[in-house]
Amino acid sequence: MQIVQWLCASLIVLGAAEMRSQDAEAMAEPKRFALYSEFLGSALSLTSIHAEAVLGRFERGSLFESFRISAGIGIAPIQNNYAPIMGRLIFFQGSGHLELGLGLSVLVAERPPHENTKQYLPVMSGSAVNIAGVVGYRYESPSGGFMFRVAATPTIDMGTKEFIQFGGFTVGWAW
């Protein structure tokens, strides 16, 4: 629960700071692909690797920047590993963005959680498909290069119908 509160506070501070900066980067085209590592987050594991592609861009001056699709897989085999497949709507043109996403998290490996990880990672029922979301702040220069994201990643466990609050951060590269 404290992770989610910390992430929400970070989102508010980063979003307010970015909304104030209007510069020449706002006019550059966003990059088409990204590869990143997510720590905690939508794969519900300690670490996951994701690939992302821009499917569509919105008109300049619009509230929206782009629509993207991403797919990833948890690579820290501590408990159930999920492969999230997400659609993401990116707001605000420039280098700082609000990001909203929704998708499915597909179970690829089911393991009982280790005793020392139960307090950090959510315990899922082992349902084959869960509903996953993302609400976050993303820094990504339109000219490409380093990207960073901090986000809340709520998930609905379809086995128990339980709402799980989770979050994480991302580092990667866009080109």
C-alpha positions, -999 to 999 in steps of 0.1 A, spaced: 0 0 0 29 24 8 44 17 -27 11 29 -43 10 60 -22 46 68 -30 40 63 -67 9 85 -67 28 113 -50 57 109 -75 32 111 -104 17 143 -91 51 160 -86 66 149 -119 34 157 -139 32 192 -124 68 199 -132 65 186 -168 33 205 -176 51 237 -169 79 230 -195 70 240 -230 100 238 -254 111 228 -289 109 191 -281 72 194 -282 74 197 -320 95 166 -326 80 133 -337 78 106 -311 100 75 -317 84 44 -330 99 17 -307 111 12 -272 127 -16 -252 127 -14 -214 130 -32 -182 103 -28 -156 109 -33 -119 78 -46 -101 49 -34 -123 25 -50 -147 42 -85 -150 37 -88 -112 73 -99 -107 105 -83 -95 118 -77 -131 103 -79 -166 114 -70 -201 91 -52 -225 90 -42 -262 67 -14 -273 56 0 -307 37 32 -316 5 22 -335 -8 57 -341 0 94 -335 -24 122 -328 -25 156 -345 -1 182 -332 -17 204 -305 -39 176 -294 -41 165 -258 -29 130 -269 5 122 -282 3 85 -293 -13 51 -289 11 23 -283 10 -14 -277 35 -33 -255 42 -69 -246 65 -82 -219 74 -111 -197 85 -115 -161 120 -128 -159 125 -130 -121 112 -166 -114 101 -160 -78 64 -168 -81 38 -168 -109 52 -151 -140 29 -132 -162 33 -117 -197 14 -84 -199 0 -73 -233 -11 -37 -230 -25 -9 -250 -12 25 -238 -26 60 -245 1 86 -241 -9 122 -232 9 155 -238 34 161 -266 70 168 -256 92 148 -233 70 143 -203 38 123 -206 8 110 -186 3 74 -196 -28 53 -192 -30 17 -202 -52 -14 -201 -45 -49 -211 -43 -86 -202 -17 -103 -181 -13 -139 -193 1 -166 -169 33 -182 -183 47 -200 -153 30 -209 -120 51 -213 -88 43 -210 -52 58 -178 -37 89 -181 -16 85 -171 21 108 -140 18 89 -125 -12 54 -128 1 56 -94 17 68 -76 -15 49 -92 -43 12 -97 -47 0 -133 -44 -21 -142 -74 -45 -171 -76 -28 -185 -107 -56 -175 -130 -46 -179 -166 -56 -143 -176 -59 -112 -155 -69 -76 -163 -39 -52 -159 -38 -14 -160 -12 13 -158 -14 49 -147 19 67 -147 43 94 -156 67 88 -185 98 107 -195 109 101 -231 126 126 -254 109 128 -288 144 125 -303 148 91 -287 173 77 -262 168 72 -225 132 67 -211 119 64 -176 85 57 -161 70 55 -127 35 40 -125 7 24 -105 -2 -10 -121 -35 -22 -107 -45 -57 -116 -78 -77 -112 -71 -113 -103 -97 -131 -124 -94 -162 -102 -105 -145 -70 -120 -113 -85 -97 -94 -62 -83 -59 -70 -46 -57 -64 -28 -24 -60 7 -26 -73 33 -3 -90 67 0 -103 93 19 -124 108 15 -158 141 23 -175 148 18 -212 157 31 -246 135 45 -274 144 47 -311 
